[in-house]
Amino acid sequence: MRSVHVTGKRLGLREVSAVDVDALHAVYGDPAATQHLPFDPRTRAEVVDIVDEAVAAAQADPRRLYVLAVTETEGHVIGVARLHIEADHPHSAEIGLGLRPDLWGRGIGTDLFRLVLTFGFKELGLHRLWGARSPANTAAQLAMLVAGMVEEGRIRHHVSTPDGWRDSIVHSALSDEWPADRAL
Ligand SMILES: CC(C)(COP(=O)(O)OP(=O)(O)OC[C@H]1O[C@@H](n2cnc3c(N)ncnc32)[C@H](O)[C@@H]1OP(=O)(O)O)[C@@H](O)C(=O)NCCC(=O)NCCS
C-alpha cells in the first residue's frame, strides 16, 4: 500500500489511524458539522468503525477509498477528507470533507478543497473530482466555488436523510481545467 502523506502550505493530509478517533469524533460527532450531511451526529463507537473501515480500505488493491486526516502546521488533526473512486468510472472520484466547527470561516475549507483536488489530480492521476452538497449548505457552496469547482446542477432526492429525501447540488473540477503548476 502507498501511504498518503501530503504537505500543503498550511494544511496536510495523512492516513487516518486509531489515534485519530477523538479528533474525527470532534467533527463527525458535532451537530453543527452534520447539519447539512445525510446522517445524524456519529457516536464515538461509530467513529471507531469509520476509522477501522478506512484502515481496511487503504489495503485494497486497487484502492478506491481514501479517508485522510487533515492536519494543521503543528500536526494536530482538525478535520477529515474523503475521496472515493467510482468502481465503474475509475477516472472519477467523489470528494467530501469536514472541519472542526470552531475553525470555520477562516478560509481553511477553501484551502482544503484545493488541496484535495490537487492531490486527486496530481498524485492519483484522476480526471474528474466532484462533491455533492445540501442545497442549504452555503459554506460548502462558497468553499467549492472559490476553490475553482463548477456548479453542475441538482440531483433530486439524491440521499436519504433522517429527515427524509434530500436533493444534492453537484460541483466538479476536471484535470484539464486545473492549473498544472498548482503546488500542493
Ligand atoms: C464546508 C466547510 C468545510 C467550509 O469550511 P470553512 O473553513 O468554514 O470554509 P471557508 O472559511 O473557506 O469559507 C468558505 C466561504 O463560506 C463562507 N461561510 C463559512 N461559513 C458560512 C456559513 N455558515 N454560512 C454562510 N457562509 C459561510 C465564508 O465566509 C467563505 O466565503 P468567502 O470566501 O466569501 O469569505 C465547513 O463548513 C464544514 O466542515 N462543514 C461541515 C461538513 C460539510 O458540510 N462538508 C461539505 C460537504 S460537501
The ligand as a Gaussian input file, in Angstrom:
#p B3LYP/6-31G(d) Opt

LIG

0 1
 C      -17.892000      23.252000       4.348000
 C      -16.743000      23.589000       5.305000
 C      -15.601000      22.636000       5.097000
 C      -16.291000      25.020000       4.986000
 O      -15.175000      25.281000       5.847000
 P      -14.721000      26.780000       6.228000
 O      -13.345000      26.685000       6.746000
 O      -15.739000      27.462000       7.035000
 O      -14.701000      27.423000       4.772000
 P      -14.137000      28.853000       4.414000
 O      -13.722000      29.601000       5.635000
 O      -13.136000      28.647000       3.325000
 O      -15.434000      29.556000       3.889000
 C      -15.881000      29.460000       2.577000
 C      -16.877000      30.595000       2.373000
 O      -18.085000      30.294000       3.054000
 C      -18.411000      31.356000       3.948000
 N      -19.037000      30.734000       5.091000
 C      -18.426000      29.989000       6.038000
 N      -19.358000      29.526000       6.902000
 C      -20.558000      30.009000       6.461000
 C      -21.905000      29.872000       6.900000
 N      -22.196000      29.130000       7.986000
 N      -22.888000      30.489000       6.216000
 C      -22.598000      31.227000       5.113000
 N      -21.343000      31.372000       4.624000
 C      -20.353000      30.771000       5.299000
 C      -17.108000      32.038000       4.235000
 O      -17.301000      33.394000       4.600000
 C      -16.398000      31.922000       2.903000
 O      -16.856000      32.893000       1.993000
 P      -15.834000      33.963000       1.372000
 O      -14.842000      33.167000       0.570000
 O      -16.694000      34.842000       0.555000
 O      -15.204000      34.600000       2.565000
 C      -17.206000      23.576000       6.783000
 O      -18.313000      24.416000       6.909000
 C      -17.565000      22.183000       7.279000
 O      -16.700000      21.417000       7.692000
 N      -18.892000      21.841000       7.270000
 C      -19.374000      20.559000       7.759000
 C      -19.196000      19.435000       6.767000
 C      -19.703000      19.811000       5.390000
 O      -20.745000      20.399000       5.236000
 N      -18.916000      19.422000       4.373000
 C      -19.177000      19.720000       2.991000
 C      -19.853000      18.611000       2.317000
 S      -19.660000      18.793000       0.534000

